[in-house]
Amino acid sequence: MSDVKARASSPWKTAVLAGMASYLDAGALVTSGIAIGGYYAAPLGLGPGTVGTLLGLQTLAFAAGALFGGRLGDRFGRRRIFTFSLLLYAAGTGLLLVATGPVPLYAGVLATGVAIGADLPVSLALANEEAPPGRKGTMVVFSGMLWLAGIVAVLGLSSFMGAQGLRGGRILFAHLLLVAIVVLLLRRTLAESAEWSAARHTADSHPTADSENVEFSRVRELFRPPVVHGLLATGLYYAAWNLGANTLGQFGTFLWTALAGGEVEQFSRLALLGLPVGFLAGLAFLRVIDRPARYTWFAVGSALIVVAWALPALFGANRFTLVAVLLLSGLGNAFAGEAVYKVWTQELFPTLLRATATGVTMAFTRAVAGLAALGTPAFALGHTRLFFGLLFGCALCAAVIGLAWVPRLAVAPGPEQGPAKTADPVPRTAPVPTQPSASPA
């Protein structure tokens, strides 16, 4: 615990700097899609197969980073891991910035993918653990607002900078490199999580003690009831929801230009139209995320996402249906999707398995998305209606999991709690459940 800082940080400062992992994640995802799939494609001779491989590898690298970074964050501390991950992220974006051929592109997407995958689980855990009681969900969802800010920044640059070809892509990657360096410097002022430090000290001081706090620091407990129920539910929910979101983020530009005959700048401007609404909706959601009303808002958001993907599945991919997907899913994602998934991962797992569990579910989700991305361009062009039908089915499955399964899960024990128990309607020491009442898993 040599990395623990003596000085304390405010919860909001911690939430902002930890949440910048979401900004950089969204920035890398959208920038890679626009730059590699748009600006770099013609000058560097990148065909649809190469574009799909590069973007798919970035997502698979994220999966590997989340899997190992989450466990390392539980073992060695939140602060140490997110420092190393940002150094790797800066190196990766630097390679993408100066790339003149496939080799640096492959190295860059692998580095940025691993880096942001390792960063997200530990950053979320830090924001949650340093938040005051009754505000933990607020701090975690705030990171989702920064995810949206990353998209806005990239789309804004690509829409109005007027640059084309290699120069346009280099400007976008330079933006990510600059932000990563600034965040890295500011994160050096953060203290280590006090909750993690206490739990780690207890586990290390009493390795054979028969206590729940120590027992729930062992990886094998992640795959036993009740913790495994949360692992399965959050992993399946996030994977099903993310297939649509990842497709829109990585391949939105490609789908717009290839299926609807539009232009890169036009798509970026259209995407920007729905972001202010999504941002304002997210601000409103911050006020209810730690209350039982969360369930109703989540249901509305899930319905909007399902309807969004139903439109191109039923009426085909054209400019109208693709814009509808952008606007409806953008609004729905403010109340569901990644924002709520992140809160669940902090509520359902004990301290010394929290980042590990988050990393496992993120790794599974990004592995699924990465494998899907490898064939997305060709599949979307050759079987367009079936492609969107599958994305609609995934959105529907995610809604069912979130509405019917997750509310029945038990809340995992915290540093001063006993064994996991069913969430009460108004819990005293546990987070607010997804809906007003819950029953055992």
ChimeraX attribute file (.defattr): number of C-alpha atoms within 10 A of each C-alpha:
attribute: neighborCount
match mode: 1-to-1
recipient: residues
	/A:1	12
	/A:2	8
	/A:3	13
	/A:4	16
	/A:5	15
	/A:6	10
	/A:7	9
	/A:8	14
	/A:9	16
	/A:10	12
	/A:11	18
	/A:12	15
	/A:13	15
	/A:14	25
	/A:15	26
	/A:16	21
	/A:17	22
	/A:18	31
	/A:19	28
	/A:20	27
	/A:21	31
	/A:22	27
	/A:23	27
	/A:24	29
	/A:25	26
	/A:26	26
	/A:27	27
	/A:28	26
	/A:29	24
	/A:30	26
	/A:31	30
	/A:32	28
	/A:33	24
	/A:34	28
	/A:35	25
	/A:36	24
	/A:37	26
	/A:38	26
	/A:39	22
	/A:40	24
	/A:41	18
	/A:42	13
	/A:43	12
	/A:44	15
	/A:45	11
	/A:46	18
	/A:47	12
	/A:48	17
	/A:49	13
	/A:50	17
	/A:51	23
	/A:52	26
	/A:53	20
	/A:54	27
	/A:55	27
	/A:56	27
	/A:57	22
	/A:58	28
	/A:59	32
	/A:60	27
	/A:61	26
	/A:62	33
	/A:63	29
	/A:64	23
	/A:65	28
	/A:66	33
	/A:67	25
	/A:68	18
	/A:69	32
	/A:70	31
	/A:71	25
	/A:72	19
	/A:73	28
	/A:74	25
	/A:75	17
	/A:76	16
	/A:77	25
	/A:78	30
	/A:79	24
	/A:80	18
	/A:81	23
	/A:82	25
	/A:83	17
	/A:84	15
	/A:85	24
	/A:86	25
	/A:87	16
	/A:88	20
	/A:89	29
	/A:90	23
	/A:91	19
	/A:92	25
	/A:93	28
	/A:94	20
	/A:95	21
	/A:96	29
	/A:97	24
	/A:98	16
	/A:99	20
	/A:100	14
	/A:101	14
	/A:102	15
	/A:103	11
	/A:104	17
	/A:105	21
	/A:106	20
	/A:107	20
	/A:108	25
	/A:109	28
	/A:110	24
	/A:111	26
	/A:112	32
	/A:113	30
	/A:114	26
	/A:115	32
	/A:116	27
	/A:117	32
	/A:118	34
	/A:119	33
	/A:120	31
	/A:121	35
	/A:122	31
	/A:123	28
	/A:124	27
	/A:125	29
	/A:126	30
	/A:127	29
	/A:128	28
	/A:129	22
	/A:130	24
	/A:131	19
	/A:132	13
	/A:133	14
	/A:134	15
	/A:135	18
	/A:136	24
	/A:137	28
	/A:138	22
	/A:139	27
	/A:140	31
	/A:141	29
	/A:142	23
	/A:143	27
	/A:144	26
	/A:145	24
	/A:146	24
	/A:147	22
	/A:148	23
	/A:149	21
	/A:150	25
	/A:151	26
	/A:152	23
	/A:153	20
	/A:154	24
	/A:155	23
	/A:156	16
	/A:157	19
	/A:158	26
	/A:159	19
	/A:160	11
	/A:161	12
	/A:162	10
	/A:163	15
	/A:164	16
	/A:165	15
	/A:166	21
	/A:167	14
	/A:168	19
	/A:169	25
	/A:170	22
	/A:171	20
	/A:172	26
	/A:173	24
	/A:174	17
	/A:175	17
	/A:176	24
	/A:177	21
	/A:178	13
	/A:179	15
	/A:180	22
	/A:181	15
	/A:182	10
	/A:183	18
	/A:184	19
	/A:185	11
	/A:186	11
	/A:187	20
	/A:188	14
	/A:189	16
	/A:190	20
	/A:191	20
	/A:192	24
	/A:193	22
	/A:194	14
	/A:195	18
	/A:196	24
	/A:197	19
	/A:198	13
	/A:199	22
	/A:200	22
	/A:201	14
	/A:202	17
	/A:203	20
	/A:204	12
	/A:205	11
	/A:206	11
	/A:207	13
	/A:208	10
	/A:209	12
	/A:210	9
	/A:211	14
	/A:212	17
	/A:213	23
	/A:214	21
	/A:215	17
	/A:216	26
	/A:217	24
	/A:218	12
	/A:219	14
	/A:220	11
	/A:221	14
	/A:222	22
	/A:223	14
	/A:224	11
	/A:225	13
	/A:226	22
	/A:227	23
	/A:228	17
	/A:229	20
	/A:230	28
	/A:231	23
	/A:232	15
	/A:233	19
	/A:234	28
	/A:235	22
	/A:236	19
	/A:237	26
	/A:238	24
	/A:239	25
	/A:240	25
	/A:241	28
	/A:242	24
	/A:243	23
	/A:244	22
	/A:245	23
	/A:246	21
	/A:247	21
	/A:248	20
	/A:249	21
	/A:250	26
	/A:251	26
	/A:252	23
	/A:253	26
	/A:254	26
	/A:255	23
	/A:256	22
	/A:257	17
	/A:258	14
	/A:259	17
	/A:260	15
	/A:261	12
	/A:262	16
	/A:263	14
	/A:264	19
	/A:265	21
	/A:266	15
	/A:267	23
	/A:268	23
	/A:269	15
	/A:270	16
	/A:271	23
	/A:272	20
	/A:273	15
	/A:274	18
	/A:275	19
	/A:276	15
	/A:277	15
	/A:278	22
	/A:279	20
	/A:280	13
	/A:281	18
	/A:282	23
	/A:283	16
	/A:284	13
	/A:285	22
	/A:286	21
	/A:287	14
	/A:288	16
	/A:289	28
	/A:290	21
	/A:291	20
	/A:292	17
	/A:293	17
	/A:294	22
	/A:295	22
	/A:296	16
	/A:297	17
	/A:298	26
	/A:299	17
	/A:300	16
	/A:301	22
	/A:302	28
	/A:303	17
	/A:304	23
	/A:305	29
	/A:306	24
	/A:307	19
	/A:308	24
	/A:309	27
	/A:310	22
	/A:311	19
	/A:312	26
	/A:313	21
	/A:314	14
	/A:315	11
	/A:316	18
	/A:317	21
	/A:318	16
	/A:319	17
	/A:320	13
	/A:321	20
	/A:322	24
	/A:323	20
	/A:324	18
	/A:325	24
	/A:326	24
	/A:327	22
	/A:328	20
	/A:329	27
	/A:330	26
	/A:331	25
	/A:332	25
	/A:333	25
	/A:334	29
	/A:335	28
	/A:336	28
	/A:337	27
	/A:338	20
	/A:339	23
	/A:340	24
	/A:341	22
	/A:342	24
	/A:343	23
	/A:344	24
	/A:345	24
	/A:346	28
	/A:347	25
	/A:348	30
	/A:349	27
	/A:350	25
	/A:351	26
	/A:352	29
	/A:353	26
	/A:354	28
	/A:355	34
	/A:356	29
	/A:357	32
	/A:358	30
	/A:359	32
	/A:360	25
	/A:361	28
	/A:362	29
	/A:363	27
	/A:364	22
	/A:365	25
	/A:366	29
	/A:367	22
	/A:368	19
	/A:369	25
	/A:370	27
	/A:371	17
	/A:372	18
	/A:373	28
	/A:374	21
	/A:375	15
	/A:376	24
	/A:377	20
	/A:378	14
	/A:379	15
	/A:380	19
	/A:381	13
	/A:382	11
	/A:383	11
	/A:384	17
	/A:385	17
	/A:386	16
	/A:387	17
	/A:388	21
	/A:389	19
	/A:390	16
	/A:391	23
	/A:392	26
	/A:393	18
	/A:394	20
	/A:395	29
	/A:396	20
	/A:397	16
	/A:398	25
	/A:399	25
	/A:400	14
	/A:401	17
	/A:402	25
	/A:403	17
	/A:404	9
	/A:405	16
	/A:406	23
	/A:407	22
	/A:408	21
	/A:409	23
	/A:410	26
	/A:411	27
	/A:412	26
	/A:413	22
	/A:414	22
	/A:415	18
	/A:416	9
	/A:417	14
	/A:418	12
	/A:419	15
	/A:420	21
	/A:421	17
	/A:422	20
	/A:423	26
	/A:424	19
	/A:425	15
	/A:426	14
	/A:427	12
	/A:428	11
	/A:429	13
	/A:430	21
	/A:431	24
	/A:432	25
	/A:433	30
	/A:434	28
	/A:435	20
	/A:436	17
	/A:437	15
	/A:438	17
	/A:439	12
	/A:440	12
	/A:441	15
